[in-house]
């Protein structure tokens, strides 16, 4: 079904830039970049998938059943996303908040052309129908010197004015409402989010992605295009990965700013490691993830490999835990995702109660934000990130959006939670204000 060829790459960092620029000629693009971040579970340094041969695009209703059928029938590499609102397919939940981006709830495509980069070796996998274009494409990428833009309206780009969907005072009032739910025993943690947006605005998606990625250099960066809709993501978080029969989840809970002064930066790491509130947030979500994974795991196989380990990124320090499990070989990969989605780090606990409460208090439909983007392989493995630290753009609607949130627990202080949101929003704001 696919023809495969390997090429040696002399300067992979230069080649990656040319490859993504060359890809802008296609209507369907997924670019996944690890930014050479050292991590235990990783298959490739970067992946590019372009040009849909087949695709599935649907709302949440029976979304997972449709994805399962498509994944099994295709039996090939497929790339795409799961929006947060697929929660309505797994539980009796609704999404009533405003949606200005208009992304479908679920989208996957079978690309004609796939590029897999690891170290200095490029593995190219083309559907047989286009296999004769392989060498020519590789030559064109290597000699690419143009600047194919990913926007038809770059000349119309102007200063971006960013607005907040809710004010600081309203945000703090909503935090108090969540705290009331916690004190009543309805929940013990909730991830509450707020949207920042710009209307009647244009950006160059590719240039915006480059700027965002340079600021953060995260391990799960993504450039996604589906016709006139774009996701530009600097995500540091993995949602779920399957390697053979092993399942890996790496939830993030706990954030601290960075310092350019080495001694102060070390102090910030130590403070985060020993912060009882941040650790309790993380442990609560680890318990939720363990429970979710146990629904498809082999009995007794769920294991916490790392608990509350601090990892450093350009903008922030993050507290990350790693939870693993094993599944029977007969277990369908989509069912593993179905029983763990949405990820606990973006909902709260207990999960269903938290999702109901945050749906009532949030003012914007999350859509892709706090969903996941990634791929399935023909061997039924998969890898998906968490869509956070991301800019979403609907070019036709001239609408730009980014959302940030934080975990609210009994120990939360509304002012500190608001400050943490601004830290998380910093990279996106910086990028858009420089456009």
C-alpha positions, 0 to 999 in steps of 0.5 A: 500500500505504501512505498518506503525510502530512506534518505540521509540528512546532513543538517536536520534543523535546516531540513526541517524548516524547508520541509515545513515550508514546502508542505504549505502547498497542501490543504491538509497538513500535520507537522509534529516536532519534538524540538529534540527535547530529551524524553524517555518515550519517543519514536521520531524527532519530527513527523510531517503528513500531507495531502489527504487520500481519505478522511473522516470529519464529524461531530461528537455524536457516535464520534468514537465509533466512527473513528474506530471503524475508520481506523480499522478499515484504513489499516494505515497511518492516520493523523488528526485530532480529537476535540474536547467536546467528544466528552459528549460522546462518552458521557451524558454531557453537553456543550452550550458555550459560544464557538467562534472557531467552528472546527469539527469535533473529530477529524482524521485523514490518511495522508498520501505522503508521510515524512518521519525524521529521526536523527539524520535519517528521513524515512519517507512513506508514500501511497503507491499511487504517488510513489513515483513523486518521492525522489522529485519531492525530496530534491525539491525540498532540499533545494527549496529556497522560497517562502510559500506562505500558509495564508492568502492574506499575509499582506492584510496582517496588522496589529493584533488586539487581544481581548479577554472573554472575562475580566479578572474580577469575573474570573475570581468570582468563578473561582470562588464558585468552584471553591464553593463546590469543593467545600460542599464535596461536589468535586475536589479539583477542577480545571477552569479555563478562560479564552483570549481572542482577537476578531477581524484579524489576520496572521501568517500561520506559518510565521506565527507557528515559527515564533511560538515554537522558538519561544517555547521549543516544547516536545509536542509542537504542532502545525496543523492545517485543515483548509482555512483552519489552523492549530499552532501549538507549543504543547509540553504535554503528552496525553496518551501513547501506545507502544505495542501493549504498553500505554503511557500517560504523562499528565502535567499539573504544577507550573512555575515561572523561570528565571534567567539567574541560575541560582534563582531558577534552581530555587524556583524548581525546588519550590515547585517540587515541594509546594504542597498545593502543586503536588496535591493537584498532580497526585489527584490527577495521577489517581484519576489517570490510574483509574481511567487506564484501569478500564482497559488495562490488564489487571495489576499492570497500572504503574506510576513510573514517575510522580511529580517530577519537575521538567524545565522548558524555556518559559516555565517549569512543569511538574509531570508524572508518568503513568503506564499500563499494559493492555491485551493485544485484542484491545482496540486502540480507539477504545483505550482513548475512548475510556480515558478521554478527555484527559484528567489534567484538563478536566478535574476530579471526579471527572464527570462532576468537574466537567459539568461544573466547568461547562456551566462556568466557562464562557467559550466552547473549548473545541480543540483546546484541551483536546488531543492531536496525533496519529495512529500507525498501521500496527495499532500504536498511537501517540497524542499530545494535549492541545494547550499553549496553542493558538487557534485560527479560522482564516475565513472567520478572521478569528484568533483564539488561545485559551489557558487554564489551571487546576483549582483545589481547596488550597487555591488562591484566586489571585495566584490562579489568575497570575498562573494563567497569565504566565501560561498565556505569555508566549501566545501573547508575545507572538501575536503582539509582535505580528 
